[in-house]
Amino acid sequence: MVATAELPATTIHGLRHTHATILMNNGIPVKAIAERLGNTPEMIHTTYGHVLKEMEAQAVSVFSESLNAIGAKSGASI
């Protein structure tokens, strides 16, 4: 089936990692992913920490771009 669909060969473990990474990259909460995979949130953080760091960098970038778009010189003022 993999050859017919011209997909790269992978293991079940690889599919599990791909599944979790796709969910994380699409903003699914870590707790929901942990429950889906039968893990703890701590285990998800440990195993997929690199993805979480990438998401944090993206969040900082999006926030900075938003501030620039509205012409803010610094953080929010009260």
PDB file with SEQRES, HELIX, SHEET and CRYST1 records, atoms N, CA, C and O in Angstrom:
SEQRES   1 A   78  MET VAL ALA THR ALA GLU LEU PRO ALA THR THR ILE HIS          
SEQRES   2 A   78  GLY LEU ARG HIS THR HIS ALA THR ILE LEU MET ASN ASN          
SEQRES   3 A   78  GLY ILE PRO VAL LYS ALA ILE ALA GLU ARG LEU GLY ASN          
SEQRES   4 A   78  THR PRO GLU MET ILE HIS THR THR TYR GLY HIS VAL LEU          
SEQRES   5 A   78  LYS GLU MET GLU ALA GLN ALA VAL SER VAL PHE SER GLU          
SEQRES   6 A   78  SER LEU ASN ALA ILE GLY ALA LYS SER GLY ALA SER ILE          
HELIX    1 AA1 ILE A   12  ASN A   25  1                                  14    
HELIX    2 AA2 VAL A   30  LEU A   37  1                                   8    
HELIX    3 AA3 PRO A   41  THR A   47  1                                   7    
HELIX    4 AA4 GLY A   49  ILE A   70  1                                  22    
CRYST1    1.000    1.000    1.000  90.00  90.00  90.00 P 1           1          
ATOM      1  N   MET A   1       0.826  -1.181   0.000  1.00  0.00           N  
ATOM      2  CA  MET A   1       0.000   0.000   0.000  1.00  0.00           C  
ATOM      3  C   MET A   1       0.879   1.256   0.000  1.00  0.00           C  
ATOM      4  O   MET A   1       0.593   2.215  -0.717  1.00  0.00           O  
ATOM      5  N   VAL A   2       1.952   1.249   0.809  1.00  0.00           N  
ATOM      6  CA  VAL A   2       2.856   2.394   0.868  1.00  0.00           C  
ATOM      7  C   VAL A   2       3.491   2.641  -0.496  1.00  0.00           C  
ATOM      8  O   VAL A   2       3.569   3.783  -0.949  1.00  0.00           O  
ATOM      9  N   ALA A   3       3.943   1.580  -1.145  1.00  0.00           N  
ATOM     10  CA  ALA A   3       4.565   1.712  -2.464  1.00  0.00           C  
ATOM     11  C   ALA A   3       3.559   2.204  -3.499  1.00  0.00           C  
ATOM     12  O   ALA A   3       3.891   3.041  -4.338  1.00  0.00           O  
ATOM     13  N   THR A   4       2.343   1.694  -3.445  1.00  0.00           N  
ATOM     14  CA  THR A   4       1.305   2.106  -4.387  1.00  0.00           C  
ATOM     15  C   THR A   4       0.992   3.595  -4.257  1.00  0.00           C  
ATOM     16  O   THR A   4       0.782   4.287  -5.254  1.00  0.00           O  
ATOM     17  N   ALA A   5       0.966   4.074  -3.023  1.00  0.00           N  
ATOM     18  CA  ALA A   5       0.675   5.488  -2.778  1.00  0.00           C  
ATOM     19  C   ALA A   5       1.926   6.364  -2.916  1.00  0.00           C  
ATOM     20  O   ALA A   5       1.858   7.585  -2.772  1.00  0.00           O  
ATOM     21  N   GLU A   6       3.064   5.727  -3.196  1.00  0.00           N  
ATOM     22  CA  GLU A   6       4.344   6.416  -3.339  1.00  0.00           C  
ATOM     23  C   GLU A   6       4.701   7.244  -2.106  1.00  0.00           C  
ATOM     24  O   GLU A   6       5.171   8.377  -2.207  1.00  0.00           O  
ATOM     25  N   LEU A   7       4.463   6.646  -0.944  1.00  0.00           N  
ATOM     26  CA  LEU A   7       4.807   7.283   0.320  1.00  0.00           C  
ATOM     27  C   LEU A   7       6.154   6.754   0.795  1.00  0.00           C  
ATOM     28  O   LEU A   7       6.527   5.627   0.467  1.00  0.00           O  
ATOM     29  N   PRO A   8       6.884   7.551   1.561  1.00  0.00           N  
ATOM     30  CA  PRO A   8       8.149   7.046   2.091  1.00  0.00           C  
ATOM     31  C   PRO A   8       7.885   5.959   3.132  1.00  0.00           C  
ATOM     32  O   PRO A   8       6.892   6.009   3.858  1.00  0.00           O  
ATOM     33  N   ALA A   9       8.775   4.989   3.194  1.00  0.00           N  
ATOM     34  CA  ALA A   9       8.636   3.919   4.189  1.00  0.00           C  
ATOM     35  C   ALA A   9       8.797   4.521   5.580  1.00  0.00           C  
ATOM     36  O   ALA A   9       9.653   5.380   5.793  1.00  0.00           O  
ATOM     37  N   THR A  10       7.990   4.080   6.510  1.00  0.00           N  
ATOM     38  CA  THR A  10       8.081   4.544   7.890  1.00  0.00           C  
ATOM     39  C   THR A  10       7.610   3.436   8.815  1.00  0.00           C  
ATOM     40  O   THR A  10       7.058   2.428   8.373  1.00  0.00           O  
ATOM     41  N   THR A  11       7.833   3.635  10.090  1.00  0.00           N  
ATOM     42  CA  THR A  11       7.402   2.664  11.095  1.00  0.00           C  
ATOM     43  C   THR A  11       6.140   3.168  11.777  1.00  0.00           C  
ATOM     44  O   THR A  11       5.746   4.319  11.590  1.00  0.00           O  
ATOM     45  N   ILE A  12       5.517   2.320  12.554  1.00  0.00           N  
ATOM     46  CA  ILE A  12       4.354   2.740  13.346  1.00  0.00           C  
ATOM     47  C   ILE A  12       4.781   3.852  14.304  1.00  0.00           C  
ATOM     48  O   ILE A  12       4.047   4.818  14.516  1.00  0.00           O  
ATOM     49  N   HIS A  13       5.973   3.705  14.877  1.00  0.00           N  
ATOM     50  CA  HIS A  13       6.496   4.728  15.791  1.00  0.00           C  
ATOM     51  C   HIS A  13       6.651   6.064  15.053  1.00  0.00           C  
ATOM     52  O   HIS A  13       6.330   7.119  15.599  1.00  0.00           O  
ATOM     53  N   GLY A  14       7.141   6.013  13.822  1.00  0.00           N  
ATOM     54  CA  GLY A  14       7.275   7.218  13.012  1.00  0.00           C  
ATOM     55  C   GLY A  14       5.934   7.867  12.729  1.00  0.00           C  
ATOM     56  O   GLY A  14       5.815   9.092  12.754  1.00  0.00           O  
ATOM     57  N   LEU A  15       4.926   7.053  12.462  1.00  0.00           N  
ATOM     58  CA  LEU A  15       3.575   7.582  12.233  1.00  0.00           C  
ATOM     59  C   LEU A  15       3.028   8.250  13.483  1.00  0.00           C  
ATOM     60  O   LEU A  15       2.339   9.268  13.405  1.00  0.00           O  
ATOM     61  N   ARG A  16       3.340   7.670  14.638  1.00  0.00           N  
ATOM     62  CA  ARG A  16       2.902   8.239  15.921  1.00  0.00           C  
ATOM     63  C   ARG A  16       3.515   9.625  16.115  1.00  0.00           C  
ATOM     64  O   ARG A  16       2.826  10.568  16.504  1.00  0.00           O  
ATOM     65  N   HIS A  17       4.823   9.740  15.839  1.00  0.00           N  
ATOM     66  CA  HIS A  17       5.491  11.033  15.966  1.00  0.00           C  
ATOM     67  C   HIS A  17       4.925  12.044  14.968  1.00  0.00           C  
ATOM     68  O   HIS A  17       4.716  13.207  15.312  1.00  0.00           O  
ATOM     69  N   THR A  18       4.680  11.606  13.749  1.00  0.00           N  
ATOM     70  CA  THR A  18       4.107  12.481  12.735  1.00  0.00           C  
ATOM     71  C   THR A  18       2.727  12.969  13.172  1.00  0.00           C  
ATOM     72  O   THR A  18       2.408  14.151  13.045  1.00  0.00           O  
ATOM     73  N   HIS A  19       1.924  12.057  13.681  1.00  0.00           N  
ATOM     74  CA  HIS A  19       0.579  12.377  14.156  1.00  0.00           C  
ATOM     75  C   HIS A  19       0.641  13.456  15.241  1.00  0.00           C  
ATOM     76  O   HIS A  19      -0.064  14.463  15.164  1.00  0.00           O  
ATOM     77  N   ALA A  20       1.480  13.241  16.242  1.00  0.00           N  
ATOM     78  CA  ALA A  20       1.595  14.193  17.348  1.00  0.00           C  
ATOM     79  C   ALA A  20       2.109  15.544  16.867  1.00  0.00           C  
ATOM     80  O   ALA A  20       1.603  16.585  17.287  1.00  0.00           O  
ATOM     81  N   THR A  21       3.100  15.536  16.000  1.00  0.00           N  
ATOM     82  CA  THR A  21       3.681  16.780  15.496  1.00  0.00           C  
ATOM     83  C   THR A  21       2.663  17.585  14.697  1.00  0.00           C  
ATOM     84  O   THR A  21       2.574  18.804  14.849  1.00  0.00           O  
ATOM     85  N   ILE A  22       1.899  16.912  13.854  1.00  0.00           N  
ATOM     86  CA  ILE A  22       0.863  17.605  13.069  1.00  0.00           C  
ATOM     87  C   ILE A  22      -0.167  18.240  13.998  1.00  0.00           C  
ATOM     88  O   ILE A  22      -0.569  19.384  13.789  1.00  0.00           O  
ATOM     89  N   LEU A  23      -0.594  17.506  15.015  1.00  0.00           N  
ATOM     90  CA  LEU A  23      -1.573  18.057  15.957  1.00  0.00           C  
ATOM     91  C   LEU A  23      -1.004  19.265  16.682  1.00  0.00           C  
ATOM     92  O   LEU A  23      -1.684  20.282  16.820  1.00  0.00           O  
ATOM     93  N   MET A  24       0.240  19.165  17.148  1.00  0.00           N  
ATOM     94  CA  MET A  24       0.861  20.280  17.859  1.00  0.00           C  
ATOM     95  C   MET A  24       0.993  21.504  16.959  1.00  0.00           C  
ATOM     96  O   MET A  24       0.691  22.621  17.380  1.00  0.00           O  
ATOM     97  N   ASN A  25       1.436  21.302  15.738  1.00  0.00           N  
ATOM     98  CA  ASN A  25       1.616  22.417  14.803  1.00  0.00           C  
ATOM     99  C   ASN A  25       0.302  23.080  14.423  1.00  0.00           C  
ATOM    100  O   ASN A  25       0.295  24.189  13.890  1.00  0.00           O  
ATOM    101  N   ASN A  26      -0.804  22.410  14.694  1.00  0.00           N  
ATOM    102  CA  ASN A  26      -2.113  22.978  14.391  1.00  0.00           C  
ATOM    103  C   ASN A  26      -2.840  23.459  15.637  1.00  0.00           C  
ATOM    104  O   ASN A  26      -4.052  23.671  15.623  1.00  0.00           O  
ATOM    105  N   GLY A  27      -2.075  23.628  16.720  1.00  0.00           N  
ATOM    106  CA  GLY A  27      -2.610  24.255  17.920  1.00  0.00           C  
ATOM    107  C   GLY A  27      -3.449  23.384  18.831  1.00  0.00           C  
ATOM    108  O   GLY A  27      -4.139  23.902  19.709  1.00  0.00           O  
ATOM    109  N   ILE A  28      -3.406  22.076  18.646  1.00  0.00           N  
ATOM    110  CA  ILE A  28      -4.161  21.197  19.541  1.00  0.00           C  
ATOM    111  C   ILE A  28      -3.456  21.199  20.901  1.00  0.00           C  
ATOM    112  O   ILE A  28      -2.237  21.033  20.956  1.00  0.00           O  
ATOM    113  N   PRO A  29      -4.189  21.381  21.985  1.00  0.00           N  
ATOM    114  CA  PRO A  29      -3.567  21.426  23.309  1.00  0.00           C  
ATOM    115  C   PRO A  29      -2.802  20.139  23.642  1.00  0.00           C  
ATOM    116  O   PRO A  29      -3.216  19.036  23.285  1.00  0.00           O  
ATOM    117  N   VAL A  30      -1.676  20.317  24.336  1.00  0.00           N  
ATOM    118  CA  VAL A  30      -0.822  19.188  24.704  1.00  0.00           C  
ATOM    119  C   VAL A  30      -1.609  18.144  25.491  1.00  0.00           C  
ATOM    120  O   VAL A  30      -1.411  16.946  25.289  1.00  0.00           O  
ATOM    121  N   LYS A  31      -2.494  18.578  26.380  1.00  0.00           N  
ATOM    122  CA  LYS A  31      -3.288  17.633  27.172  1.00  0.00           C  
ATOM    123  C   LYS A  31      -4.139  16.738  26.273  1.00  0.00           C  
ATOM    124  O   LYS A  31      -4.252  15.538  26.520  1.00  0.00           O  
ATOM    125  N   ALA A  32      -4.726  17.309  25.250  1.00  0.00           N  
ATOM    126  CA  ALA A  32      -5.554  16.518  24.327  1.00  0.00           C  
ATOM    127  C   ALA A  32      -4.694  15.526  23.544  1.00  0.00           C  
ATOM    128  O   ALA A  32      -5.110  14.390  23.316  1.00  0.00           O  
ATOM    129  N   ILE A  33      -3.508  15.947  23.135  1.00  0.00           N  
ATOM    130  CA  ILE A  33      -2.612  15.049  22.407  1.00  0.00           C  
ATOM    131  C   ILE A  33      -2.168  13.917  23.314  1.00  0.00           C  
ATOM    132  O   ILE A  33      -2.133  12.760  22.897  1.00  0.00           O  
ATOM    133  N   ALA A  34      -1.829  14.245  24.551  1.00  0.00           N  
ATOM    134  CA  ALA A  34      -1.397  13.224  25.511  1.00  0.00           C  
ATOM    135  C   ALA A  34      -2.487  12.180  25.724  1.00  0.00           C  
ATOM    136  O   ALA A  34      -2.206  10.982  25.734  1.00  0.00           O  
ATOM    137  N   GLU A  35      -3.710  12.625  25.893  1.00  0.00           N  
ATOM    138  CA  GLU A  35      -4.821  11.691  26.082  1.00  0.00           C  
ATOM    139  C   GLU A  35      -5.010  10.820  24.847  1.00  0.00           C  
ATOM    140  O   GLU A  35      -5.260   9.620  24.962  1.00  0.00           O  
ATOM    141  N   ARG A  36      -4.893  11.412  23.683  1.00  0.00           N  
ATOM    142  CA  ARG A  36      -5.073  10.680  22.427  1.00  0.00           C  
ATOM    143  C   ARG A  36      -4.015   9.599  22.252  1.00  0.00           C  
ATOM    144  O   ARG A  36      -4.304   8.509  21.758  1.00  0.00           O  
ATOM    145  N   LEU A  37      -2.762   9.915  22.667  1.00  0.00           N  
ATOM    146  CA  LEU A  37      -1.671   8.968  22.501  1.00  0.00           C  
ATOM    147  C   LEU A  37      -1.470   8.061  23.711  1.00  0.00           C  
ATOM    148  O   LEU A  37      -0.644   7.148  23.678  1.00  0.00           O  
ATOM    149  N   GLY A  38      -2.221   8.311  24.772  1.00  0.00           N  
ATOM    150  CA  GLY A  38      -2.073   7.495  25.972  1.00  0.00           C  
ATOM    151  C   GLY A  38      -0.823   7.839  26.767  1.00  0.00           C  
ATOM    152  O   GLY A  38      -0.228   6.980  27.417  1.00  0.00           O  
ATOM    153  N   ASN A  39      -0.433   9.119  26.705  1.00  0.00           N  
ATOM    154  CA  ASN A  39       0.733   9.602  27.428  1.00  0.00           C  
ATOM    155  C   ASN A  39       0.314  10.647  28.440  1.00  0.00           C  
ATOM    156  O   ASN A  39      -0.859  11.004  28.548  1.00  0.00           O  
ATOM    157  N   THR A  40       1.311  11.134  29.185  1.00  0.00           N  
ATOM    158  CA  THR A  40       1.078  12.272  30.068  1.00  0.00           C  
ATOM    159  C   THR A  40       1.510  13.538  29.323  1.00  0.00           C  
ATOM    160  O   THR A  40       2.322  13.469  28.401  1.00  0.00           O  
ATOM    161  N   PRO A  41       0.973  14.681  29.719  1.00  0.00           N  
ATOM    162  CA  PRO A  41       1.435  15.928  29.105  1.00  0.00           C  
ATOM    163  C   PRO A  41       2.951  16.117  29.269  1.00  0.00           C  
ATOM    164  O   PRO A  41       3.613  16.637  28.370  1.00  0.00           O  
ATOM    165  N   GLU A  42       3.495  15.696  30.415  1.00  0.00           N  
ATOM    166  CA  GLU A  42       4.937  15.813  30.647  1.00  0.00           C  
ATOM    167  C   GLU A  42       5.724  15.012  29.620  1.00  0.00           C  
ATOM    168  O   GLU A  42       6.768  15.458  29.143  1.00  0.00           O  
ATOM    169  N   MET A  43       5.222  13.827  29.279  1.00  0.00           N  
ATOM    170  CA  MET A  43       5.899  12.988  28.298  1.00  0.00           C  
ATOM    171  C   MET A  43       5.853  13.645  26.909  1.00  0.00           C  
ATOM    172  O   MET A  43       6.821  13.571  26.152  1.00  0.00           O  
ATOM    173  N   ILE A  44       4.749  14.271  26.590  1.00  0.00           N  
ATOM    174  CA  ILE A  44       4.631  14.973  25.311  1.00  0.00           C  
ATOM    175  C   ILE A  44       5.631  16.129  25.270  1.00  0.00           C  
ATOM    176  O   ILE A  44       6.308  16.332  24.262  1.00  0.00           O  
ATOM    177  N   HIS A  45       5.723  16.888  26.370  1.00  0.00           N  
ATOM    178  CA  HIS A  45       6.682  17.997  26.428  1.00  0.00           C  
ATOM    179  C   HIS A  45       8.116  17.496  26.263  1.00  0.00           C  
ATOM    180  O   HIS A  45       8.921  18.120  25.571  1.00  0.00           O  
ATOM    181  N   THR A  46       8.428  16.375  26.897  1.00  0.00           N  
ATOM    182  CA  THR A  46       9.781  15.824  26.811  1.00  0.00           C  
ATOM    183  C   THR A  46      10.083  15.319  25.401  1.00  0.00           C  
ATOM    184  O   THR A  46      11.142  15.613  24.845  1.00  0.00           O  
ATOM    185  N   THR A  47       9.162  14.571  24.834  1.00  0.00           N  
ATOM    186  CA  THR A  47       9.386  13.944  23.531  1.00  0.00           C  
ATOM    187  C   THR A  47       9.331  14.945  22.385  1.00  0.00           C  
ATOM    188  O   THR A  47      10.101  14.840  21.430  1.00  0.00           O  
ATOM    189  N   TYR A  48       8.436  15.905  22.475  1.00  0.00           N  
ATOM    190  CA  TYR A  48       8.209  16.830  21.365  1.00  0.00           C  
ATOM    191  C   TYR A  48       8.608  18.262  21.707  1.00  0.00           C  
ATOM    192  O   TYR A  48       8.078  19.214  21.134  1.00  0.00           O  
ATOM    193  N   GLY A  49       9.539  18.409  22.636  1.00  0.00           N  
ATOM    194  CA  GLY A  49       9.976  19.737  23.070  1.00  0.00           C  
ATOM    195  C   GLY A  49      10.452  20.612  21.927  1.00  0.00           C  
ATOM    196  O   GLY A  49      10.250  21.826  21.948  1.00  0.00           O  
ATOM    197  N   HIS A  50      11.090  20.003  20.920  1.00  0.00           N  
ATOM    198  CA  HIS A  50      11.581  20.784  19.779  1.00  0.00           C  
ATOM    199  C   HIS A  50      10.437  21.445  19.023  1.00  0.00           C  
ATOM    200  O   HIS A  50      10.576  22.568  18.539  1.00  0.00           O  
ATOM    201  N   VAL A  51       9.317  20.758  18.923  1.00  0.00           N  
ATOM    202  CA  VAL A  51       8.156  21.331  18.231  1.00  0.00           C  
ATOM    203  C   VAL A  51       7.586  22.480  19.051  1.00  0.00           C  
ATOM    204  O   VAL A  51       7.198  23.511  18.501  1.00  0.00           O  
ATOM    205  N   LEU A  52       7.536  22.300  20.371  1.00  0.00           N  
ATOM    206  CA  LEU A  52       7.009  23.346  21.235  1.00  0.00           C  
ATOM    207  C   LEU A  52       7.881  24.597  21.162  1.00  0.00           C  
ATOM    208  O   LEU A  52       7.357  25.710  21.193  1.00  0.00           O  
ATOM    209  N   LYS A  53       9.198  24.437  21.065  1.00  0.00           N  
ATOM    210  CA  LYS A  53      10.096  25.592  20.931  1.00  0.00           C  
ATOM    211  C   LYS A  53       9.846  26.314  19.614  1.00  0.00           C  
ATOM    212  O   LYS A  53       9.855  27.544  19.566  1.00  0.00           O  
ATOM    213  N   GLU A  54       9.624  25.550  18.544  1.00  0.00           N  
ATOM    214  CA  GLU A  54       9.322  26.159  17.249  1.00  0.00           C  
ATOM    215  C   GLU A  54       8.011  26.947  17.328  1.00  0.00           C  
ATOM    216  O   GLU A  54       7.901  28.037  16.766  1.00  0.00           O  
ATOM    217  N   MET A  55       7.023  26.390  18.025  1.00  0.00           N  
ATOM    218  CA  MET A  55       5.742  27.068  18.151  1.00  0.00           C  
ATOM    219  C   MET A  55       5.894  28.350  18.963  1.00  0.00           C  
ATOM    220  O   MET A  55       5.243  29.350  18.661  1.00  0.00           O  
ATOM    221  N   GLU A  56       6.746  28.333  19.991  1.00  0.00           N  
ATOM    222  CA  GLU A  56       6.986  29.523  20.800  1.00  0.00           C  
ATOM    223  C   GLU A  56       7.641  30.610  19.954  1.00  0.00           C  
ATOM    224  O   GLU A  56       7.260  31.778  20.035  1.00  0.00           O  
ATOM    225  N   ALA A  57       8.618  30.228  19.147  1.00  0.00           N  
ATOM    226  CA  ALA A  57       9.273  31.200  18.270  1.00  0.00           C  
ATOM    227  C   ALA A  57       8.265  31.794  17.292  1.00  0.00           C  
ATOM    228  O   ALA A  57       8.313  32.990  17.002  1.00  0.00           O  
ATOM    229  N   GLN A  58       7.363  30.977  16.788  1.00  0.00           N  
ATOM    230  CA  GLN A  58       6.329  31.458  15.867  1.00  0.00           C  
ATOM    231  C   GLN A  58       5.382  32.421  16.585  1.00  0.00           C  
ATOM    232  O   GLN A  58       4.974  33.433  16.014  1.00  0.00           O  
ATOM    233  N   ALA A  59       5.033  32.109  17.835  1.00  0.00           N  
ATOM    234  CA  ALA A  59       4.143  32.975  18.607  1.00  0.00           C  
ATOM    235  C   ALA A  59       4.775  34.345  18.826  1.00  0.00           C  
ATOM    236  O   ALA A  59       4.101  35.368  18.701  1.00  0.00           O  
ATOM    237  N   VAL A  60       6.064  34.370  19.150  1.00  0.00           N  
ATOM    238  CA  VAL A  60       6.767  35.638  19.341  1.00  0.00           C  
ATOM    239  C   VAL A  60       6.766  36.433  18.038  1.00  0.00           C  
ATOM    240  O   VAL A  60       6.538  37.643  18.044  1.00  0.00           O  
ATOM    241  N   SER A  61       7.019  35.759  16.936  1.00  0.00           N  
ATOM    242  CA  SER A  61       7.048  36.425  15.636  1.00  0.00           C  
ATOM    243  C   SER A  61       5.689  37.017  15.282  1.00  0.00           C  
ATOM    244  O   SER A  61       5.601  38.164  14.843  1.00  0.00           O  
ATOM    245  N   VAL A  62       4.636  36.238  15.472  1.00  0.00           N  
ATOM    246  CA  VAL A  62       3.282  36.715  15.150  1.00  0.00           C  
ATOM    247  C   VAL A  62       2.921  37.919  16.011  1.00  0.00           C  
ATOM    248  O   VAL A  62       2.353  38.894  15.519  1.00  0.00           O  
ATOM    249  N   PHE A  63       3.251  37.848  17.291  1.00  0.00           N  
ATOM    250  CA  PHE A  63       2.947  38.956  18.195  1.00  0.00           C  
ATOM    251  C   PHE A  63       3.723  40.210  17.803  1.00  0.00           C  
ATOM    252  O   PHE A  63       3.165  41.307  17.766  1.00  0.00           O  
ATOM    253  N   SER A  64       5.007  40.044  17.510  1.00  0.00           N  
ATOM    254  CA  SER A  64       5.834  41.188  17.104  1.00  0.00           C  
ATOM    255  C   SER A  64       5.315  41.821  15.819  1.00  0.00           C  
ATOM    256  O   SER A  64       5.251  43.045  15.709  1.00  0.00           O  
ATOM    257  N   GLU A  65       4.948  40.996  14.856  1.00  0.00           N  
ATOM    258  CA  GLU A  65       4.407  41.511  13.601  1.00  0.00           C  
ATOM    259  C   GLU A  65       3.101  42.265  13.832  1.00  0.00           C  
ATOM    260  O   GLU A  65       2.844  43.276  13.179  1.00  0.00           O  
ATOM    261  N   SER A  66       2.283  41.781  14.750  1.00  0.00           N  
ATOM    262  CA  SER A  66       1.020  42.454  15.067  1.00  0.00           C  
ATOM    263  C   SER A  66       1.279  43.828  15.663  1.00  0.00           C  
ATOM    264  O   SER A  66       0.617  44.803  15.308  1.00  0.00           O  
ATOM    265  N   LEU A  67       2.254  43.901  16.580  1.00  0.00           N  
ATOM    266  CA  LEU A  67       2.587  45.192  17.173  1.00  0.00           C  
ATOM    267  C   LEU A  67       3.106  46.157  16.116  1.00  0.00           C  
ATOM    268  O   LEU A  67       2.742  47.333  16.110  1.00  0.00           O  
ATOM    269  N   ASN A  68       3.949  45.665  15.232  1.00  0.00           N  
ATOM    270  CA  ASN A  68       4.472  46.514  14.158  1.00  0.00           C  
ATOM    271  C   ASN A  68       3.355  46.998  13.238  1.00  0.00           C  
ATOM    272  O   ASN A  68       3.373  48.145  12.790  1.00  0.00           O  
ATOM    273  N   ALA A  69       2.391  46.140  12.957  1.00  0.00           N  
ATOM    274  CA  ALA A  69       1.298  46.487  12.052  1.00  0.00           C  
ATOM    275  C   ALA A  69       0.435  47.621  12.596  1.00  0.00           C  
ATOM    276  O   ALA A  69      -0.090  48.431  11.832  1.00  0.00           O  
ATOM    277  N   ILE A  70       0.292  47.673  13.921  1.00  0.00           N  
ATOM    278  CA  ILE A  70      -0.528  48.747  14.507  1.00  0.00           C  
ATOM    279  C   ILE A  70       0.305  49.941  14.936  1.00  0.00           C  
ATOM    280  O   ILE A  70      -0.220  50.931  15.446  1.00  0.00           O  
ATOM    281  N   GLY A  71       1.614  49.836  14.724  1.00  0.00           N  
ATOM    282  CA  GLY A  71       2.491  50.971  15.017  1.00  0.00           C  
ATOM    283  C   GLY A  71       2.860  51.108  16.482  1.00  0.00           C  
ATOM    284  O   GLY A  71       3.255  52.188  16.920  1.00  0.00           O  
ATOM    285  N   ALA A  72       2.740  50.044  17.239  1.00  0.00           N  
ATOM    286  CA  ALA A  72       3.092  50.114  18.660  1.00  0.00           C  
ATOM    287  C   ALA A  72       4.609  50.235  18.810  1.00  0.00           C  
ATOM    288  O   ALA A  72       5.369  49.556  18.118  1.00  0.00           O  
ATOM    289  N   LYS A  73       5.034  51.106  19.720  1.00  0.00           N  
ATOM    290  CA  LYS A  73       6.468  51.293  19.966  1.00  0.00           C  
ATOM    291  C   LYS A  73       6.960  50.338  21.046  1.00  0.00           C  
ATOM    292  O   LYS A  73       8.154  50.046  21.113  1.00  0.00           O  
ATOM    293  N   SER A  74       6.054  49.847  21.893  1.00  0.00           N  
ATOM    294  CA  SER A  74       6.419  48.900  22.960  1.00  0.00           C  
ATOM    295  C   SER A  74       5.195  48.074  23.292  1.00  0.00           C  
ATOM    296  O   SER A  74       4.234  48.044  22.523  1.00  0.00           O  
ATOM    297  N   GLY A  75       5.222  47.410  24.422  1.00  0.00           N  
ATOM    298  CA  GLY A  75       4.114  46.568  24.845  1.00  0.00           C  
ATOM    299  C   GLY A  75       2.838  47.348  25.085  1.00  0.00           C  
ATOM    300  O   GLY A  75       2.788  48.560  24.879  1.00  0.00           O  
ATOM    301  N   ALA A  76       1.815  46.645  25.519  1.00  0.00           N  
ATOM    302  CA  ALA A  76       0.501  47.267  25.756  1.00  0.00           C  
ATOM    303  C   ALA A  76       0.581  48.303  26.862  1.00  0.00           C  
ATOM    304  O   ALA A  76       1.368  48.163  27.798  1.00  0.00           O  
ATOM    305  N   SER A  77      -0.230  49.339  26.754  1.00  0.00           N  
ATOM    306  CA  SER A  77      -0.296  50.350  27.807  1.00  0.00           C  
ATOM    307  C   SER A  77      -1.687  50.295  28.449  1.00  0.00           C  
ATOM    308  O   SER A  77      -2.685  49.938  27.823  1.00  0.00           O  
ATOM    309  N   ILE A  78      -1.692  50.658  29.693  1.00  0.00           N  
ATOM    310  CA  ILE A  78      -2.963  50.615  30.433  1.00  0.00           C  
ATOM    311  C   ILE A  78      -3.422  52.018  30.737  1.00  0.00           C  
ATOM    312  O   ILE A  78      -4.471  52.204  31.354  1.00  0.00           O  
TER     313      ILE A  78                                                      
END                                                                             
